[in-house]
């Protein structure tokens, strides 16, 4: 893994950032999470319950204030 000069490391390495109390993920949450990352830092989406790799498919507008991030499942 290469080092990026502008990557801000979390105060508690390995700490997961997740939704709590059923609150939706917002664009502000995403911006805060990636604000100091280099443009070349890769984003991955892990795997499905079945263990298949998830990859980015597209952004889809679902209303004036809702954008859906669609993933595809590689088998």
N, C-alpha and C positions, 0 to 999 in steps of 0.2 A: 504494500500500500504506500503510495507516495504521500509526502507531506505537502500541505497547502498552507501558504503563509497567512492567508486571511481566514482560515477555519477557526472559529471560536469553539473551543472544547467545552463540553458541559462541566459544571462544577462537580458533579458526581458521575464520573464515567460509568457508562452502562445503565444509567437511570433512564427508564422509559418515559417518554412524554405521551400521555394519552388523555382521552376525554374522561371526564368524571361527572357523575350526576346526570348522565344522559344528555349533556350539552352537545350541540353539533360542532363539528370541526369548521372553523371559519378561515377565510383568506388571511385574516390577521394572524391566526395561529400558525398558518403555513409560512407567512412572511417572517414572523419572529423565529421560527425554527430554522430557516435557511438564510437569514439576513447576512451573515458573515461568511457564507460559503463561496468558494471560487466557482465561476461558471462551469468549470470542467468536472466538478464533483458529481459522480454518478449517483443516480437514485434507483433503488430497487424496491420491489414490493413483496418480497418474501415468497411464500408458497401457500397453496390452498391446503385445506384439511387433508385432502387426498395426497398431498406432497408434490403436486405439480407446480412448476414455476409460474408466477404471475408476471405479466409484462404490460406496460402502458399501451393502450389502444387509442384513446382519443378523449378530448374534452367535449362535453355536450351541454349546451344551455338548456335548462329545464324551467326557466322563468326569468323574470327580471333580476332576481337576487339569489339564484341557485344555479350553480354549475356542477355537473356531475363528471367525475373522473372515472372513465371506464377502463377496465383491465381485461386482458385476455388470459386464459389459462392454457399453458403449453402442456401437452401430454407427452 
